[in-house]
């Protein structure tokens, strides 16, 4: 990805994270963080990866709420950044964070085989 597109992607990622934190009042978003972004080469599509730290809230519910709020977030993004195109926003759960968590728990179990709770 060219440097300019990387800068735009990082700006969009930070702005979306701020919008979720400050403008969306839904309690489902209290423990959601944006972990990454994939921006198309024409800057018209953005896939934002998120992770939900609240294990009480199902990730599919968070995903549905984010996709439902995508147009609102996009409209707020128009006010925060200046580019020719404001990309369409798609949200996906960051599977990499889940895999890292599973690996971390596996390593802990290997280090402490007598631990009964696996944490």
CORKA-V484081 format. One record per helix or strand of 2 or more residues. SS is the DSSP state (h for helix, s for strand). FROM is the first residue (numbers start at 1). TO is the last residue. If there is no record, write none. Layout:
((SS/FROM/TO) (SS/FROM/TO))
This chain:
((h/3/22) (h/27/29) (s/32/39) (s/45/52) (h/59/68) (h/70/80) (s/88/93) (h/95/111))
